[in-house]
Amino acid sequence: MHATHRAPSEFLAGRVRDASPSPTIAVSDKARVLRAQGIDVVDLGGGDPDFITPEHVRKAAADAMNAGDTHYVAANGTLPLKKAIAAKLKSDNGLTYDPSEIIVTPGGKQALFEAVMALVEPGVDVMILEPAWVSYAPMVEMAGGNVVHVGLTPDGNWRITRDLLEAHVTPATRAIMVNSPNNPTGRVLEESEFEAIVGLVKDHDLIILTDEMYEKIIYDGRVHRSLASWPGMWERTLTFNGLSKAYAMTGWRVGYVAGPRSFIDEIAKVHSHSVTHATSFAQAGAVAALTGPQEFIGDMVSAWDRRRVAISRGLSSISGVECPPTEGAFYAFADIRGTGMDSMAFADRALQEAHVAVVPGVAFGNAGEGHIRISFATSDEQLETAAERLGSVFGRR
Ligand code: PLP
C-alpha cells in the first residue's frame, strides 16, 4: 500500500529533482562504504584541514557556552564578531566595511547560497569560471538562473583572458563568480586576469561574487588580492570568506559575506528566514580566532607546502600523469590526459584497485575533464601511501 497516490517524485520541486548531490561528498561516501568492508582506503577526496582548531579558539567557544551564551543572538552576527571581521578585512585586504555591511553565516557556503538566492532568478545569467567549486552551478540553478559555463583551458594554466570573458557575456548576465586561490585548480589570479575581470564587470555593468576562502593558503611568495579593493569595484562586489580553512574550523560552520548595504540588507532577508543566525558560541570562538595569535596559520601552511611538493613529485612519477606544484589552496589538480582515461574512469580505478579516493575533474565542470583532484590536507604518510598505490596500479614512468 502506498501512503500517497502520487509517485514520490511528483511531490518534488524541479529545483531539487534536477539537482545532483555534491560529487565530492559522493566520493567520500563511496570511500566510507569500502572502509565499512574493512578495506584500508586513503581518502584524498575531501577539503578539510588535517589539523584541530587551535586550543585558544576551542576554549573561547567552550567558555562562552558555559557562561550561558546558548541563546539566540543578532541575526547578522554578534557585534564583536562583525567588528573582528571588519578589522580583518581592513588589515588583510585593505577593505573598509562597517559591521552593518557584514552577515555572519553558518559557513561560507551558506553566505554564497543566500547571496545567489537574493540576486538570481529566472532569466538571469551567471558566469562561472570552470573548473569551479562544485556548489556554484547548483546554487545558481536552484535559484532558477542560468549558468554560463566559462571553460578555462589547462594548456594555458587555466588563465582568464578578457577575450574569453567577452565571448561568454550575454545581455542577461548579471553576475560573475570568481574564486582565487581556486578550488580545484589551485590557481592564484595574476594582475592581468584581475584586470580582465574588472574591465568586463565595469563595461557590462555586472556584479562580482568573489570567494576568497583560501586566501591564506598560498605558496611561493604569491600575494592574494581582494577584487573589492580595485578602484570602483567595492560598490559592485560581494566578498565571501570564512574560518573553515584558515583556522581549521570546518565543523564550526562560520563564514561571512561583506558588501554594500544595498545588497547586504536584501541578503539578510534570506538569511533570517532560513538559518536565523550562525551558532552563538561558535561565533565567540571565531572572535578568538580572528583576534588571537595567527602563527598557527603559517605552521599549517608550511606543512601543506611540504606536502604540495611531495605529492606533485609522487603524482608526476606515474605514467601519463603531470602535476606541477599548485599555487594555492590544498589541492593538487593532476593532468591525467596522458593515461588515455577519462577522469571518472581514473577515479573509479583509483578507488577500486588502489583504494585511494580522488575526485574526478569533471565534477568541477566539463573544463575539468582530463584531471583529478587530490586533497593534500592529510598526513605525509597517507600521501606517500597514496602515491605508492597509484604508481602500482597505473604504472610508473
Ligand atoms: N568556497 C570554496 C571554494 C570551497 O572550497 C569551500 C569548501 O570546501 C567553501 C566555499 C565553503 O566553505 P565553508 O562553508 O566550510 O565555509
Residues whose N, C-alpha, C, O or C-beta is under 5 A from the ligand:
A	BS01	PLP	G47 G107 G108 K109 Q110 W133 N183 D211 M213 G242 S244 T250 V254 G255
